[in-house]
Amino acid sequence: MEDSAKLLDNAFEALKTYDWGKEIKDLKPIDDAVVATHDDDAARKALETRLAAILADKDNSHMARYALERIQASEAAAALRDALPKVAGALKIGVIGSLGARRDAGGRAVRELPMPLAIATFFTNRS
């Protein structure tokens, strides 16, 4: 777990300093953390918790969503659904898009969205 914790710390340090337009290789620690947590439930949960905590951060929400989209565990989808009432505007649209990318149909939170957002979700979920 110590190695996983260090990977997570490195990933979030990289995220703090990342600016759009910089080299994508600067985000490699995040990719490494996602891969490292694949078979480690405790490390994956720690990663999901840290990613969920920044879903409402306008500067880092996109990277948190990107990572949560790729974590196959149902808890990652739950983190995205739980974020819906906590975000607004472009961040909410981004979370809905991430749920659509995951093809998540299990959440009441999405079904209870106001009609314009529900329509957006429908079109996001289409193949």
N, CA, C and O atoms as a GROMACS GRO file, in nm:
protein
  508
    1MET      N    1   0.082  -0.120   0.000
    1MET     CA    2   0.000   0.000   0.000
    1MET      C    3   0.086   0.126   0.000
    1MET      O    4   0.046   0.229  -0.053
    2GLU      N    5   0.205   0.118   0.060
    2GLU     CA    6   0.291   0.235   0.065
    2GLU      C    7   0.330   0.283  -0.074
    2GLU      O    8   0.328   0.403  -0.102
    3ASP      N    9   0.365   0.188  -0.163
    3ASP     CA   10   0.399   0.225  -0.300
    3ASP      C   11   0.279   0.290  -0.370
    3ASP      O   12   0.294   0.388  -0.442
    4SER      N   13   0.159   0.234  -0.347
    4SER     CA   14   0.038   0.290  -0.406
    4SER      C   15   0.013   0.430  -0.353
    4SER      O   16  -0.025   0.520  -0.429
    5ALA      N   17   0.034   0.450  -0.224
    5ALA     CA   18   0.014   0.583  -0.165
    5ALA      C   19   0.111   0.684  -0.226
    5ALA      O   20   0.074   0.798  -0.252
    6LYS      N   21   0.234   0.641  -0.247
    6LYS     CA   22   0.333   0.731  -0.309
    6LYS      C   23   0.294   0.763  -0.453
    6LYS      O   24   0.308   0.877  -0.497
    7LEU      N   25   0.245   0.663  -0.526
    7LEU     CA   26   0.198   0.687  -0.663
    7LEU      C   27   0.083   0.788  -0.663
    7LEU      O   28   0.079   0.878  -0.747
    8LEU      N   29  -0.009   0.773  -0.568
    8LEU     CA   30  -0.121   0.867  -0.559
    8LEU      C   31  -0.072   1.008  -0.529
    8LEU      O   32  -0.117   1.105  -0.591
    9ASP      N   33   0.019   1.019  -0.434
    9ASP     CA   34   0.074   1.151  -0.401
    9ASP      C   35   0.140   1.214  -0.524
    9ASP      O   36   0.121   1.332  -0.551
   10ASN      N   37   0.220   1.135  -0.596
   10ASN     CA   38   0.285   1.186  -0.718
   10ASN      C   39   0.182   1.228  -0.822
   10ASN      O   40   0.199   1.330  -0.889
   11ALA      N   41   0.076   1.148  -0.836
   11ALA     CA   42  -0.028   1.180  -0.934
   11ALA      C   43  -0.094   1.313  -0.902
   11ALA      O   44  -0.115   1.395  -0.992
   12PHE      N   45  -0.126   1.335  -0.778
   12PHE     CA   46  -0.196   1.459  -0.744
   12PHE      C   47  -0.102   1.579  -0.743
   12PHE      O   48  -0.148   1.692  -0.763
   13GLU      N   49   0.026   1.557  -0.719
   13GLU     CA   50   0.122   1.667  -0.735
   13GLU      C   51   0.131   1.707  -0.882
   13GLU      O   52   0.138   1.826  -0.914
   14ALA      N   53   0.132   1.609  -0.971
   14ALA     CA   54   0.136   1.638  -1.115
   14ALA      C   55   0.010   1.715  -1.156
   14ALA      O   56   0.018   1.808  -1.236
   15LEU      N   57  -0.102   1.676  -1.103
   15LEU     CA   58  -0.227   1.741  -1.137
   15LEU      C   59  -0.229   1.888  -1.092
   15LEU      O   60  -0.280   1.974  -1.163
   16LYS      N   61  -0.174   1.915  -0.974
   16LYS     CA   62  -0.172   2.052  -0.922
   16LYS      C   63  -0.095   2.147  -1.013
   16LYS      O   64  -0.130   2.265  -1.024
   17THR      N   65   0.007   2.097  -1.079
   17THR     CA   66   0.093   2.184  -1.159
   17THR      C   67   0.064   2.178  -1.308
   17THR      O   68   0.126   2.251  -1.386
   18TYR      N   69  -0.031   2.093  -1.348
   18TYR     CA   70  -0.057   2.077  -1.491
   18TYR      C   71  -0.139   2.193  -1.545
   18TYR      O   72  -0.237   2.236  -1.483
   19ASP      N   73  -0.099   2.244  -1.659
   19ASP     CA   74  -0.173   2.347  -1.732
   19ASP      C   75  -0.203   2.292  -1.871
   19ASP      O   76  -0.120   2.224  -1.932
   20TRP      N   77  -0.324   2.324  -1.921
   20TRP     CA   78  -0.357   2.283  -2.057
   20TRP      C   79  -0.252   2.337  -2.152
   20TRP      O   80  -0.208   2.451  -2.140
   21GLY      N   81  -0.213   2.255  -2.245
   21GLY     CA   82  -0.113   2.294  -2.343
   21GLY      C   83   0.024   2.241  -2.309
   21GLY      O   84   0.113   2.239  -2.394
   22LYS      N   85   0.043   2.198  -2.183
   22LYS     CA   86   0.171   2.137  -2.147
   22LYS      C   87   0.177   1.997  -2.205
   22LYS      O   88   0.077   1.945  -2.255
   23GLU      N   89   0.292   1.939  -2.199
   23GLU     CA   90   0.312   1.803  -2.248
   23GLU      C   91   0.221   1.706  -2.174
   23GLU      O   92   0.213   1.709  -2.051
   24ILE      N   93   0.152   1.620  -2.247
   24ILE     CA   94   0.064   1.521  -2.186
   24ILE      C   95   0.144   1.422  -2.101
   24ILE      O   96   0.090   1.363  -2.008
   25LYS      N   97   0.272   1.405  -2.134
   25LYS     CA   98   0.356   1.314  -2.056
   25LYS      C   99   0.367   1.359  -1.910
   25LYS      O  100   0.400   1.279  -1.823
   26ASP      N  101   0.340   1.487  -1.884
   26ASP     CA  102   0.343   1.537  -1.747
   26ASP      C  103   0.234   1.473  -1.661
   26ASP      O  104   0.241   1.479  -1.538
   27LEU      N  105   0.135   1.413  -1.724
   27LEU     CA  106   0.026   1.348  -1.652
   27LEU      C  107   0.049   1.198  -1.634
   27LEU      O  108  -0.039   1.127  -1.584
   28LYS      N  109   0.165   1.150  -1.673
   28LYS     CA  110   0.194   1.007  -1.660
   28LYS      C  111   0.175   0.955  -1.518
   28LYS      O  112   0.129   0.842  -1.502
   29PRO      N  113   0.208   1.032  -1.414
   29PRO     CA  114   0.184   0.980  -1.278
   29PRO      C  115   0.038   0.945  -1.252
   29PRO      O  116   0.009   0.854  -1.174
   30ILE      N  117  -0.054   1.016  -1.315
   30ILE     CA  118  -0.195   0.985  -1.297
   30ILE      C  119  -0.227   0.852  -1.365
   30ILE      O  120  -0.295   0.767  -1.306
   31ASP      N  121  -0.180   0.834  -1.486
   31ASP     CA  122  -0.198   0.706  -1.555
   31ASP      C  123  -0.138   0.591  -1.473
   31ASP      O  124  -0.199   0.485  -1.459
   32ASP      N  125  -0.019   0.614  -1.420
   32ASP     CA  126   0.047   0.511  -1.340
   32ASP      C  127  -0.036   0.475  -1.217
   32ASP      O  128  -0.045   0.357  -1.181
   33ALA      N  129  -0.096   0.576  -1.153
   33ALA     CA  130  -0.176   0.551  -1.034
   33ALA      C  131  -0.301   0.470  -1.067
   33ALA      O  132  -0.338   0.378  -0.994
   34VAL      N  133  -0.367   0.503  -1.178
   34VAL     CA  134  -0.486   0.429  -1.219
   34VAL      C  135  -0.450   0.284  -1.247
   34VAL      O  136  -0.520   0.193  -1.203
   35VAL      N  137  -0.342   0.261  -1.319
   35VAL     CA  138  -0.299   0.125  -1.351
   35VAL      C  139  -0.261   0.049  -1.223
   35VAL      O  140  -0.297  -0.067  -1.206
   36ALA      N  141  -0.188   0.115  -1.134
   36ALA     CA  142  -0.142   0.049  -1.011
   36ALA      C  143  -0.256   0.008  -0.920
   36ALA      O  144  -0.242  -0.086  -0.842
   37THR      N  145  -0.368   0.077  -0.927
   37THR     CA  146  -0.480   0.046  -0.837
   37THR      C  147  -0.572  -0.061  -0.893
   37THR      O  148  -0.667  -0.102  -0.826
   38HIS      N  149  -0.547  -0.107  -1.012
   38HIS     CA  150  -0.638  -0.202  -1.078
   38HIS      C  151  -0.668  -0.324  -0.993
   38HIS      O  152  -0.784  -0.363  -0.980
   39ASP      N  153  -0.568  -0.386  -0.935
   39ASP     CA  154  -0.586  -0.507  -0.855
   39ASP      C  155  -0.573  -0.482  -0.705
   39ASP      O  156  -0.558  -0.577  -0.628
   40ASP      N  157  -0.578  -0.358  -0.664
   40ASP     CA  158  -0.561  -0.323  -0.522
   40ASP      C  159  -0.683  -0.242  -0.479
   40ASP      O  160  -0.689  -0.121  -0.500
   41ASP      N  161  -0.781  -0.310  -0.418
   41ASP     CA  162  -0.906  -0.244  -0.382
   41ASP      C  163  -0.887  -0.123  -0.291
   41ASP      O  164  -0.951  -0.020  -0.310
   42ALA      N  165  -0.798  -0.136  -0.192
   42ALA     CA  166  -0.777  -0.026  -0.098
   42ALA      C  167  -0.716   0.095  -0.170
   42ALA      O  168  -0.757   0.209  -0.147
   43ALA      N  169  -0.618   0.070  -0.256
   43ALA     CA  170  -0.555   0.180  -0.330
   43ALA      C  171  -0.654   0.243  -0.428
   43ALA      O  172  -0.656   0.365  -0.445
   44ARG      N  173  -0.736   0.158  -0.493
   44ARG     CA  174  -0.835   0.211  -0.587
   44ARG      C  175  -0.936   0.299  -0.514
   44ARG      O  176  -0.973   0.405  -0.564
   45LYS      N  177  -0.979   0.255  -0.398
   45LYS     CA  178  -1.074   0.333  -0.318
   45LYS      C  179  -1.012   0.467  -0.278
   45LYS      O  180  -1.078   0.571  -0.283
   46ALA      N  181  -0.885   0.465  -0.239
   46ALA     CA  182  -0.815   0.589  -0.204
   46ALA      C  183  -0.808   0.682  -0.324
   46ALA      O  184  -0.828   0.803  -0.312
   47LEU      N  185  -0.780   0.626  -0.441
   47LEU     CA  186  -0.775   0.707  -0.564
   47LEU      C  187  -0.912   0.765  -0.595
   47LEU      O  188  -0.924   0.884  -0.625
   48GLU      N  189  -1.016   0.682  -0.589
   48GLU     CA  190  -1.151   0.730  -0.618
   48GLU      C  191  -1.192   0.841  -0.522
   48GLU      O  192  -1.254   0.939  -0.563
   49THR      N  193  -1.158   0.825  -0.395
   49THR     CA  194  -1.193   0.926  -0.295
   49THR      C  195  -1.124   1.058  -0.325
   49THR      O  196  -1.186   1.164  -0.316
   50ARG      N  197  -0.997   1.052  -0.360
   50ARG     CA  198  -0.923   1.176  -0.391
   50ARG      C  199  -0.974   1.239  -0.519
   50ARG      O  200  -0.983   1.362  -0.529
   51LEU      N  201  -1.009   1.157  -0.618
   51LEU     CA  202  -1.062   1.212  -0.742
   51LEU      C  203  -1.200   1.274  -0.719
   51LEU      O  204  -1.229   1.382  -0.770
   52ALA      N  205  -1.283   1.207  -0.642
   52ALA     CA  206  -1.418   1.259  -0.612
   52ALA      C  207  -1.409   1.394  -0.542
   52ALA      O  208  -1.493   1.481  -0.564
   53ALA      N  209  -1.309   1.411  -0.459
   53ALA     CA  210  -1.293   1.535  -0.383
   53ALA      C  211  -1.264   1.655  -0.472
   53ALA      O  212  -1.286   1.769  -0.431
   54ILE      N  213  -1.214   1.632  -0.594
   54ILE     CA  214  -1.183   1.746  -0.681
   54ILE      C  215  -1.278   1.759  -0.799
   54ILE      O  216  -1.254   1.838  -0.891
   55LEU      N  217  -1.387   1.682  -0.798
   55LEU     CA  218  -1.483   1.694  -0.908
   55LEU      C  219  -1.547   1.832  -0.915
   55LEU      O  220  -1.589   1.875  -1.022
   56ALA      N  221  -1.556   1.902  -0.803
   56ALA     CA  222  -1.616   2.036  -0.802
   56ALA      C  223  -1.512   2.147  -0.822
   56ALA      O  224  -1.547   2.265  -0.819
   57ASP      N  225  -1.387   2.111  -0.841
   57ASP     CA  226  -1.279   2.208  -0.863
   57ASP      C  227  -1.273   2.241  -1.012
   57ASP      O  228  -1.240   2.156  -1.094
   58LYS      N  229  -1.304   2.366  -1.045
   58LYS     CA  230  -1.314   2.403  -1.187
   58LYS      C  231  -1.183   2.382  -1.264
   58LYS      O  232  -1.185   2.362  -1.385
   59ASP      N  233  -1.071   2.387  -1.194
   59ASP     CA  234  -0.942   2.370  -1.263
   59ASP      C  235  -0.901   2.224  -1.281
   59ASP      O  236  -0.820   2.194  -1.368
   60ASN      N  237  -0.955   2.135  -1.200
   60ASN     CA  238  -0.910   1.995  -1.204
   60ASN      C  239  -1.020   1.894  -1.226
   60ASN      O  240  -0.992   1.774  -1.236
   61SER      N  241  -1.143   1.938  -1.233
   61SER     CA  242  -1.256   1.846  -1.248
   61SER      C  243  -1.241   1.758  -1.372
   61SER      O  244  -1.270   1.639  -1.367
   62HIS      N  245  -1.197   1.817  -1.482
   62HIS     CA  246  -1.186   1.742  -1.607
   62HIS      C  247  -1.091   1.623  -1.593
   62HIS      O  248  -1.120   1.516  -1.646
   63MET      N  249  -0.980   1.640  -1.523
   63MET     CA  250  -0.885   1.530  -1.508
   63MET      C  251  -0.940   1.424  -1.413
   63MET      O  252  -0.918   1.304  -1.433
   64ALA      N  253  -1.011   1.467  -1.310
   64ALA     CA  254  -1.072   1.371  -1.217
   64ALA      C  255  -1.177   1.288  -1.292
   64ALA      O  256  -1.185   1.166  -1.275
   65ARG      N  257  -1.257   1.355  -1.373
   65ARG     CA  258  -1.359   1.284  -1.450
   65ARG      C  259  -1.295   1.186  -1.549
   65ARG      O  260  -1.340   1.073  -1.564
   66TYR      N  261  -1.192   1.231  -1.614
   66TYR     CA  262  -1.121   1.147  -1.712
   66TYR      C  263  -1.072   1.018  -1.645
   66TYR      O  264  -1.087   0.910  -1.700
   67ALA      N  265  -1.014   1.031  -1.527
   67ALA     CA  266  -0.964   0.913  -1.456
   67ALA      C  267  -1.080   0.825  -1.408
   67ALA      O  268  -1.074   0.703  -1.423
   68LEU      N  269  -1.184   0.887  -1.350
   68LEU     CA  270  -1.297   0.808  -1.300
   68LEU      C  271  -1.370   0.735  -1.413
   68LEU      O  272  -1.424   0.626  -1.392
   69GLU      N  273  -1.371   0.792  -1.532
   69GLU     CA  274  -1.433   0.724  -1.645
   69GLU      C  275  -1.365   0.591  -1.674
   69GLU      O  276  -1.429   0.496  -1.720
   70ARG      N  277  -1.237   0.582  -1.647
   70ARG     CA  278  -1.158   0.466  -1.685
   70ARG      C  279  -1.145   0.360  -1.575
   70ARG      O  280  -1.096   0.250  -1.599
   71ILE      N  281  -1.190   0.394  -1.455
   71ILE     CA  282  -1.188   0.298  -1.346
   71ILE      C  283  -1.317   0.218  -1.354
   71ILE      O  284  -1.426   0.274  -1.341
   72GLN      N  285  -1.305   0.089  -1.377
   72GLN     CA  286  -1.422   0.005  -1.404
   72GLN      C  287  -1.508  -0.024  -1.282
   72GLN      O  288  -1.620  -0.073  -1.297
   73ALA      N  289  -1.461   0.004  -1.163
   73ALA     CA  290  -1.537  -0.026  -1.042
   73ALA      C  291  -1.664   0.058  -1.034
   73ALA      O  292  -1.666   0.174  -1.076
   74SER      N  293  -1.769  -0.002  -0.980
   74SER     CA  294  -1.896   0.070  -0.967
   74SER      C  295  -1.884   0.191  -0.876
   74SER      O  296  -1.962   0.286  -0.889
   75GLU      N  297  -1.788   0.190  -0.785
   75GLU     CA  298  -1.769   0.304  -0.695
   75GLU      C  299  -1.726   0.429  -0.771
   75GLU      O  300  -1.756   0.541  -0.729
   76ALA      N  301  -1.656   0.411  -0.882
   76ALA     CA  302  -1.616   0.526  -0.963
   76ALA      C  303  -1.739   0.593  -1.024
   76ALA      O  304  -1.748   0.716  -1.027
   77ALA      N  305  -1.832   0.512  -1.074
   77ALA     CA  306  -1.957   0.568  -1.127
   77ALA      C  307  -2.036   0.634  -1.015
   77ALA      O  308  -2.096   0.740  -1.035
   78ALA      N  309  -2.038   0.572  -0.898
   78ALA     CA  310  -2.110   0.630  -0.784
   78ALA      C  311  -2.050   0.766  -0.746
   78ALA      O  312  -2.125   0.858  -0.712
   79ALA      N  313  -1.919   0.779  -0.753
   79ALA     CA  314  -1.855   0.908  -0.722
   79ALA      C  315  -1.902   1.015  -0.819
   79ALA      O  316  -1.927   1.129  -0.779
   80LEU      N  317  -1.913   0.979  -0.946
   80LEU     CA  318  -1.962   1.075  -1.046
   80LEU      C  319  -2.108   1.110  -1.019
   80LEU      O  320  -2.145   1.228  -1.024
   81ARG      N  321  -2.192   1.009  -0.992
   81ARG     CA  322  -2.333   1.037  -0.963
   81ARG      C  323  -2.347   1.124  -0.839
   81ARG      O  324  -2.429   1.216  -0.837
   82ASP      N  325  -2.268   1.095  -0.736
   82ASP     CA  326  -2.276   1.173  -0.612
   82ASP      C  327  -2.234   1.318  -0.633
   82ASP      O  328  -2.276   1.406  -0.558
   83ALA      N  329  -2.153   1.343  -0.733
   83ALA     CA  330  -2.107   1.480  -0.760
   83ALA      C  331  -2.214   1.565  -0.827
   83ALA      O  332  -2.208   1.688  -0.820
   84LEU      N  333  -2.312   1.504  -0.892
   84LEU     CA  334  -2.412   1.581  -0.968
   84LEU      C  335  -2.478   1.693  -0.890
   84LEU      O  336  -2.485   1.805  -0.941
   85PRO      N  337  -2.527   1.669  -0.767
   85PRO     CA  338  -2.590   1.780  -0.696
   85PRO      C  339  -2.492   1.884  -0.642
   85PRO      O  340  -2.533   1.990  -0.594
   86LYS      N  341  -2.363   1.855  -0.650
   86LYS     CA  342  -2.261   1.943  -0.594
   86LYS      C  343  -2.196   2.034  -0.698
   86LYS      O  344  -2.119   2.123  -0.663
   87VAL      N  345  -2.227   2.012  -0.826
   87VAL     CA  346  -2.166   2.091  -0.933
   87VAL      C  347  -2.275   2.157  -1.016
   87VAL      O  348  -2.392   2.117  -1.013
   88ALA      N  349  -2.237   2.258  -1.090
   88ALA     CA  350  -2.332   2.330  -1.175
   88ALA      C  351  -2.265   2.368  -1.305
   88ALA      O  352  -2.143   2.358  -1.320
   89GLY      N  353  -2.346   2.412  -1.400
   89GLY     CA  354  -2.297   2.464  -1.526
   89GLY      C  355  -2.212   2.364  -1.602
   89GLY      O  356  -2.250   2.248  -1.619
   90ALA      N  357  -2.098   2.412  -1.649
   90ALA     CA  358  -2.009   2.329  -1.731
   90ALA      C  359  -1.959   2.206  -1.655
   90ALA      O  360  -1.939   2.101  -1.715
   91LEU      N  361  -1.938   2.220  -1.523
   91LEU     CA  362  -1.892   2.104  -1.447
   91LEU      C  363  -1.999   1.996  -1.443
   91LEU      O  364  -1.967   1.877  -1.453
   92LYS      N  365  -2.125   2.034  -1.430
   92LYS     CA  366  -2.234   1.936  -1.429
   92LYS      C  367  -2.244   1.868  -1.565
   92LYS      O  368  -2.260   1.746  -1.573
   93ILE      N  369  -2.234   1.947  -1.671
   93ILE     CA  370  -2.238   1.889  -1.806
   93ILE      C  371  -2.122   1.791  -1.823
   93ILE      O  372  -2.139   1.686  -1.884
   94GLY      N  373  -2.005   1.825  -1.771
   94GLY     CA  374  -1.890   1.735  -1.779
   94GLY      C  375  -1.914   1.605  -1.704
   94GLY      O  376  -1.879   1.498  -1.753
   95VAL      N  377  -1.972   1.614  -1.584
   95VAL     CA  378  -2.000   1.493  -1.506
   95VAL      C  379  -2.102   1.406  -1.580
   95VAL      O  380  -2.088   1.284  -1.586
   96ILE      N  381  -2.205   1.469  -1.636
   96ILE     CA  382  -2.305   1.395  -1.714
   96ILE      C  383  -2.237   1.327  -1.833
   96ILE      O  384  -2.266   1.212  -1.864
   97GLY      N  385  -2.149   1.399  -1.899
   97GLY     CA  386  -2.076   1.340  -2.012
   97GLY      C  387  -1.992   1.221  -1.970
   97GLY      O  388  -1.984   1.122  -2.042
   98SER      N  389  -1.930   1.230  -1.852
   98SER     CA  390  -1.850   1.118  -1.802
   98SER      C  391  -1.938   0.998  -1.769
   98SER      O  392  -1.901   0.884  -1.796
   99LEU      N  393  -2.054   1.023  -1.711
   99LEU     CA  394  -2.148   0.913  -1.686
   99LEU      C  395  -2.192   0.850  -1.817
   99LEU      O  396  -2.206   0.728  -1.827
  100GLY      N  397  -2.213   0.934  -1.918
  100GLY     CA  398  -2.248   0.882  -2.050
  100GLY      C  399  -2.136   0.800  -2.110
  100GLY      O  400  -2.161   0.696  -2.170
  101ALA      N  401  -2.013   0.847  -2.095
  101ALA     CA  402  -1.898   0.773  -2.147
  101ALA      C  403  -1.886   0.636  -2.081
  101ALA      O  404  -1.843   0.539  -2.144
  102ARG      N  405  -1.925   0.629  -1.953
  102ARG     CA  406  -1.923   0.501  -1.882
  102ARG      C  407  -2.046   0.417  -1.914
  102ARG      O  408  -2.055   0.300  -1.876
  103ARG      N  409  -2.141   0.478  -1.986
  103ARG     CA  410  -2.269   0.413  -2.016
  103ARG      C  411  -2.340   0.376  -1.887
  103ARG      O  412  -2.398   0.267  -1.873
  104ASP      N  413  -2.335   0.468  -1.791
  104ASP     CA  414  -2.393   0.446  -1.660
  104ASP      C  415  -2.543   0.471  -1.665
  104ASP      O  416  -2.588   0.583  -1.692
  105ALA      N  417  -2.619   0.369  -1.639
  105ALA     CA  418  -2.764   0.382  -1.637
  105ALA      C  419  -2.819   0.350  -1.499
  105ALA      O  420  -2.941   0.349  -1.480
  106GLY      N  421  -2.733   0.324  -1.404
  106GLY     CA  422  -2.778   0.276  -1.274
  106GLY      C  423  -2.810   0.382  -1.172
  106GLY      O  424  -2.848   0.349  -1.060
  107GLY      N  425  -2.796   0.508  -1.206
  107GLY     CA  426  -2.811   0.609  -1.104
  107GLY      C  427  -2.942   0.684  -1.107
  107GLY      O  428  -2.981   0.737  -1.211
  108ARG      N  429  -3.010   0.689  -0.994
  108ARG     CA  430  -3.130   0.771  -0.983
  108ARG      C  431  -3.097   0.918  -1.007
  108ARG      O  432  -3.179   0.993  -1.058
  109ALA      N  433  -2.976   0.957  -0.968
  109ALA     CA  434  -2.938   1.098  -0.981
  109ALA      C  435  -2.951   1.146  -1.124
  109ALA      O  436  -2.994   1.259  -1.148
  110VAL      N  437  -2.916   1.062  -1.221
  110VAL     CA  438  -2.926   1.101  -1.361
  110VAL      C  439  -3.072   1.103  -1.404
  110VAL      O  440  -3.114   1.193  -1.477
  111ARG      N  441  -3.150   1.004  -1.361
  111ARG     CA  442  -3.291   0.999  -1.399
  111ARG      C  443  -3.370   1.116  -1.341
  111ARG      O  444  -3.475   1.151  -1.394
  112GLU      N  445  -3.323   1.175  -1.232
  112GLU     CA  446  -3.396   1.283  -1.168
  112GLU      C  447  -3.347   1.422  -1.211
  112GLU      O  448  -3.387   1.522  -1.152
  113LEU      N  449  -3.263   1.428  -1.311
  113LEU     CA  450  -3.215   1.557  -1.359
  113LEU      C  451  -3.329   1.637  -1.420
  113LEU      O  452  -3.425   1.579  -1.471
  114PRO      N  453  -3.322   1.772  -1.415
  114PRO     CA  454  -3.420   1.852  -1.487
  114PRO      C  455  -3.421   1.814  -1.635
  114PRO      O  456  -3.319   1.770  -1.688
  115MET      N  457  -3.533   1.832  -1.700
  115MET     CA  458  -3.551   1.783  -1.837
  115MET      C  459  -3.438   1.823  -1.934
  115MET      O  460  -3.391   1.735  -2.007
  116PRO      N  461  -3.392   1.949  -1.941
  116PRO     CA  462  -3.285   1.980  -2.038
  116PRO      C  463  -3.158   1.897  -2.014
  116PRO      O  464  -3.093   1.855  -2.110
  117LEU      N  465  -3.124   1.874  -1.887
  117LEU     CA  466  -3.006   1.792  -1.860
  117LEU      C  467  -3.034   1.645  -1.887
  117LEU      O  468  -2.945   1.572  -1.930
  118ALA      N  469  -3.155   1.602  -1.862
  118ALA     CA  470  -3.191   1.463  -1.893
  118ALA      C  471  -3.180   1.438  -2.043
  118ALA      O  472  -3.135   1.332  -2.086
  119ILE      N  473  -3.222   1.535  -2.123
  119ILE     CA  474  -3.212   1.522  -2.269
  119ILE      C  475  -3.064   1.517  -2.310
  119ILE      O  476  -3.026   1.436  -2.394
  120ALA      N  477  -2.983   1.602  -2.249
  120ALA     CA  478  -2.839   1.600  -2.279
  120ALA      C  479  -2.780   1.464  -2.244
  120ALA      O  480  -2.696   1.412  -2.318
  121THR      N  481  -2.822   1.408  -2.132
  121THR     CA  482  -2.773   1.277  -2.090
  121THR      C  483  -2.814   1.170  -2.191
  121THR      O  484  -2.735   1.083  -2.226
  122PHE      N  485  -2.938   1.178  -2.238
  122PHE     CA  486  -2.987   1.081  -2.338
  122PHE      C  487  -2.897   1.084  -2.461
  122PHE      O  488  -2.855   0.978  -2.509
  123PHE      N  489  -2.867   1.203  -2.511
  123PHE     CA  490  -2.787   1.211  -2.632
  123PHE      C  491  -2.641   1.173  -2.606
  123PHE      O  492  -2.573   1.123  -2.695
  124THR      N  493  -2.592   1.197  -2.484
  124THR     CA  494  -2.457   1.157  -2.449
  124THR      C  495  -2.445   1.006  -2.446
  124THR      O  496  -2.340   0.952  -2.481
  125ASN      N  497  -2.552   0.935  -2.403
  125ASN     CA  498  -2.549   0.790  -2.389
  125ASN      C  499  -2.571   0.716  -2.520
  125ASN      O  500  -2.556   0.594  -2.523
  126ARG      N  501  -2.606   0.784  -2.625
  126ARG     CA  502  -2.633   0.718  -2.754
  126ARG      C  503  -2.503   0.676  -2.820
  126ARG      O  504  -2.400   0.742  -2.807
  127SER      N  505  -2.509   0.566  -2.891
  127SER     CA  506  -2.390   0.518  -2.964
  127SER      C  507  -2.374   0.592  -3.094
  127SER      O  508  -2.279   0.565  -3.168
   0.00000   0.00000   0.00000
